[in-house]
Amino acid sequence: MDQIKIRGGKSLHGTIHIGGAKNAALPLMAACLLSDQPLNLSNLPHLADIATMTNLLTELGVNVSMNGAAPAGYAGRVFTLDAKKTTDIIAPYELVRKMRASVLVLGPLLTRQGRARVSLPGGCAIGTRPVDLHLKALEQMGAVIELKEGYIDAKAENGLKGCHVIFPMVTVGGTENILMAATLAQGETVIGNAAREPEIGDLAKCLVAMGAKIEGIGTDTLKVQGVKKMNQADHAVLPDRIETGTYAVAAAITGGEILLKGARLDLIDAVVDVLSRVGVEFEDTDTGLRVSRTNGNLKGVDLMTEPYPGFPTDMQAQFMALMTVADGASMITETIFENRFMHVPELHRMGADINVQGRSAIVRGNQKLSGAPVMATDLRASVSMVLAGLAAEGETLINRVYHLDRGYERLEEKLSACGADIERVQA
């Protein structure tokens, strides 16, 4: 099994290309199921989750072809997804268990085929992400749904019908699933308390390019007028705001300066606001964002994760690693997932002073981190180990790095090019 070995203490300087957003690419790929004409997606990252979704779509009868990549692969790949001959409506456990986002095929399959059988999802163990919100909304649209043998059996033999869906809590996956289902439903669907993440806006723009009629993109109320047919479209995946934020923290925690090529400032406003208060500088350039630590030490600040446009939960673990070396104390409150402090015991092993109290963690900073063997527990926790290892004295050995491969493309190669002493080794 692969491990990541880091010898810390080196300041990072250089350029890192930000890839396409995984969290945008996965629903975009599922959207191909809405049409019998090809969907061409560019700037797709080369990640394990993308491979899992590709395998799932292939299982459903989608013809997936890769039309090439830019030199060295840094500008992403181009996929053509052709669901013309899709007849299978079963998304099997063997594939869905690997990734929660696999449930996003439910809405497109059901609205186009009238039936879907999708395994209940798996994924990172960071707390419950209830698909019941997806299912209740689909039932409002006329679907008949049964849960049996670990599968969601859904039928809408006379087609889905538009209605007014109001989510009781913000759900990104639920918004995406219902948005796609509504494109081919009869009449108007209004989605209230819709998630506002940029990845949802990216999906909506792609759906419009395919022929959907959607109003309110970027707001918490989406209005969709159902159409009879979706068409061919070309769409480029937006840059990954979580990868952008992660490498911004890498620059800050090592006292370096990194140009994040292709990054967009408008996608990370909340992260920029918080990191600026910590002591990190951002410069918007023609090619991306230049990130560096300001003169002086980093400062501890309090943080609460919130749905977009608040501070993203997917950046919480990285921010915590940064706070372990900042001056003063900080309180980090996690409001999205209940089990998202599993990286804390591993940071303890590296010398961090963190005390968890319910959904909040008190971090007493200005600690000298020291390298140690650690274990990744989920995708974002694993990269917090990498960031801590970059700042630590001595050698850090990170186990279970397959989590990293789900969300970060060539991480060790990108960091190494900026001066990090990091490599992938065999256990």
N, C-alpha and C positions, 0 to 999 in steps of 0.2 A: 504494500500500500504506500502511496506517495506521502511524503512529508515536506514541509517548507522549513528550511534552515535559514536563520537570519543572524548576522553578527551586527549588532546595533551600534549607534553612536555616530553615524555618518550623516552629514547635512546633504539634502537632496537638491540638485540643480539640473534643470533640463526641460525637455518637452514631453508631454504625455498626450496621446491622441485619445479623446473621449469617444467611445463607441456608441452605437444605437442602444436605446433603453430597452432592457429586457422586459420590464413591466409594461412597455408599450407594444413590443414586438409580439408577445404571446397572444393578447386579444386580437391584434391585427391578423395574425396567422389564422386564428379561429374564424375570422370574418370571411375567409375564402369560402366557407361552407354555405354562405348565403347566396352564392351565384353559380351558374353553370358556365361562366366565362372566367378567364384567368385573372388572378390578382398578382401584380408584380410588386414585390416589396424590396426596397433597397436599404442599405445601412443596417442590415441585420447582424447582431453580434454573434460571435462563434462561442457559444456557451452550451453547457450540458442541458439546461432547460429548453433551449431552442431545439436541440437534438431530440429531446423527449417529445416536444410538441410536434416535430416533424414526423417522428415515428407514429404518433397517435393519429395524425391526419392521414398518413399513408395507410394505416390500418382501416381507416374509414373510407378508403378508396380515392383519396386525393392524389393526383400526380404532382410530385414535388421535384422541381429541377433547379439546380444552382447555375446561374448564368455567368458566374465569374466573380472575381474579387479584384480590388484595387491592388497596386504593388504592395507587397508585404502584408496585405490583408487589413491594413489600418483604416481603410475607409468603409469597412463593412462589406457584407456579401449581398448578392442580389438573388432572391428566390422568385420563381414563378410557381404559383399554387393554383392548380386547375382541378376544381371539384365538379367538373361536368358529369363524370360517371360515378359520383358518390351515391351509393345505395345502402351501404352498411350504416346502421344507426347505433352500434354498440361500441362504447368506449370502455375497454376492458380494465380490470383491476390492475393487471400487471404493469400497465403504463400509467394509469391515473394515480396510483399510489405514490409514484415518484415525485409528483408535483401537483400542488393544489390548483394551479391555474388551468389544469386540464378540464376542470368543470366548466370552463368557458365555452366548450363545444356544445353544451346543453341547449342554450338559447337558439343558436344558429341551426342546429339539427332539427329542433322541434318546430321552429317556424317555417322551415323550408320543406322538411320531409313529413311533418305531422306526427313523428314519433322519435323518441330518443331513449336509449338505455345507457346510462353513464354511471360508472362506479363512484361511490362516495370517495372524496379526494383524500390524499395524504399530503406529505410535505414536511416542512420544518416544524419542530415541536416547540413553537413559541406561543401557544395558547389557541383557544378556540376561534375559528373563523367560520361562523355558522352559515351553511348554505341554505338554511331554512328561509332566510330572507329572499334568496333567489326563488325558491320553490313557491313560497306564498304569493310572490308577485306574478309568477307564471300561472298559478291557479286563478288569480284575479283575471288573467287574460284568457281564461277558459280551458287551461290545461287540466287534465286528470292525472294526478301523480300518486304513485305508490312507492314506498321504500321497502324493498325485500331483497334478501340475500346479499346485502351490502351494495345494492344498486339503486339508482333513481330510475324508475320506469315512468316515463312521461308520454302522454298521448294528447294530441289536439287534431282529431281526425277531420274536423271541419275548419281547421285553421285557427290561429290565435286571433283574439279580438282586442282592439285598443281599449284602454281604460285609464283611470287615474290611479297610479301607484305612488304611494307615499312611504318611503322607507322609514321605519321607526328609529333607525340609527344609520349613520353614513357607512356605506359599504361600496368599496371600489369594484370588487368582482360582481356584486349584485347589480350595480349600475351598468357595468359593461355587458353583462348577460342580458338584461332586460332591454338595453339600448339596441343590441343586435337583434333580439327577438322581435322588437317593435317595428323594425324596418319593413318586414313582410307581413305584419299583422293587418287585419282589416280595420280601417278607420284610424282615429288619433289616439296615441298613447302619450300621457303626461307623466313624467317621472319627477316626483317631488323629493326634496332632501337628497338630491343626486350628489354623488361625490364629484369634486371639482378638480381632481388631479390633472396635470397636463397630459398624462397618458390617456385619459378619457377624452380630452379634447382632440388628441391625435387620432384616436379611434374614430371619433365622430367625423373628423375631416376626411378620413379615408372612406367611411361609409357614404358621405355625401358625394365623393368622387365616384363611388360605385352606383350612385343613383338614388340614395336615400334622401328623404326630406326631413331635416332636423333643424329646429330652432333652439336658441338658448345655449349654444355651445360655450363652455367656460363658466356657466352659472349653475346654481343648484336646482334649476327647473328646466328640464329638457322636454321639448314637444316634438313628437315624431308622427308624421303622416305616413301611414303604410303605403308601400308601392307593390305592384304586382311582380316586379322582376328587378333584380340587381344586375349590374353590368360589369364589364372589364374596367380595371383601374390600375394606375401606377401610383405608388406612395413611398416616400422616404421616411423611415423611422426617426423620430426626434432623438437628440442626444440624451444620454443617460444622466439624469440629475443626481442620482445617488453615487454613481461612479465619480462624477464631478466633485461632489462634496467629500467623498472619501479621500481623493488625492489632494484636495485642498487641505484636509487635516494632516495628510502625510507631509506636506510642505511645512505646515505650522509646527508639528510635533518634533520635526528634525531641525527647525530653524533655517529652512532652505527657501528656494524660490523655484516655482514650476509654472511653465506655460501649459495650460490645459487647452489643447487645440480642439476646436470644434464645440467647446462648451458654450452654453448660453446663460447669461446673467439672469434673464427674466424667469428662468425655470427654478432658481435657487434663492429667491429673495429672502426667505426666512432663515436659511442657512447662512447667507452672507450677513444678515443683520446680527445674528448671534455670534458668529466668528469675528466680526468686526469689533464687537464689544470685548471679546477675548484678547484681541491684539493681533488680528490677521488682516492684511491688506489685500484688496482685490482691485485689479486694473482691467477694465474692459478694452480689448484690443480688436483689430480687424480680423484676427484669426482665432480668437478665443479669450480666455481669462488668464491673467498672470496673477499668481497667488504667492504671497510671501509673508513672513512674520515681521511685524513692525519692530522698531528698536525697543529693547527692554523685554522683560519676562511676560509670559502669558498670564492672564488674570482669570480666576475662577468666576463663573457666572451661573446663575440658576437657569433651569430649562424645563419646559413641559412640552411633551410631544402632543400634537394635535392633527386632526385631518387638514388636508390642504385648504388654505394657504399657510397653515401653521407649520411648525418644525416637524419634519417627517420622522416617523418611528423608525424607518430604515436607516436613519443617521444617528440614532441614539447611542448605540454601542461604540461607534467611532468617536463621538463627542465625549463619551465617558473616558475612553483611553486618553484623549487630549487633556481632560481635566485632572488626571492623575499626576501630570507634570506641571500644572499651572499653579500660580501663587494663590493661596487662600482656599476656602471651601466652596463647594457648589452643591446644589440639590437638583437632582434630575428626577423628574416625575414622568412615568410612562402611563399614558391614558388609553392607548390603543389595544395593546395585547398584555395579558396578565402574567405571562411567563417569559418576559423578555429581559431578564437580568441574569440569565444563565452563564453569561461571560464573566460575572463578578468573581466567582471562585477561582477562575483561571487568572484573572488580573491580580487577585490576592497572591497567587503563587509567584508573581513577578514583583511583588513588593508594594502593590497599590493599597491605599487605605480607604476602603469603601464599606459603608454600613447600610444595608438594605432594610427599610422599614415599610412593609406593604408595597405600594406602588411607587415609592420614592427611594432614591439612593443618595446618601450623603457621601460626597467624595472630598477627602482632605488631600489637597494637592501638594505640590512641591516635593514629590517623592522621587527618590532615585530608583528607577526601575532596574531590575536585573534579569538577565535572560534565564529561562527555565523551560522544561518540557511542558507544553500545554495542549489542551484538546479543544477543537472546535465543536460547538454544539448546534450551530445553525449558520446560515449564510452571513449575516451581518456580524454576528459574534466572532466568526472566524477572521474577518478582516480587522476587527478591533485587536485581535491577537497580533496580527501583522504590524499594525500601527504601533502598538506597545513595544513590539520587538525592534522596530526601527529606532526607537528612542532609548532602549534598554542597554545597559552595559553587559557585555558578554554575549553568549549564544542562546537564541530561542529556537526551539524545535516544536513546530505546530503539527499535530496529528489530526487525522480525519479531514484532510483538506479538500475532499470531494465536495464539501459544502461550498468552498470558494469557487470551484469550477462551475457552479450553477449560476453565478452572478458576476464574475470578474474574468474578463478575457486577457490571457497572458499577463497576469498581474506581476509575477516575478520578473518577467522580461521588461515590462514598462518601468518598474521601480529600479531594476538593475541599470537601465540606460540612464537613469538620473543619479547614479552613484551609490545606490544601496548595495550592501553585501548580502544578497539573497539568492537562494537557489532551491530548486526542487530536487529532492533525493528520494531514494528507495529505502523503505524501512528495513 
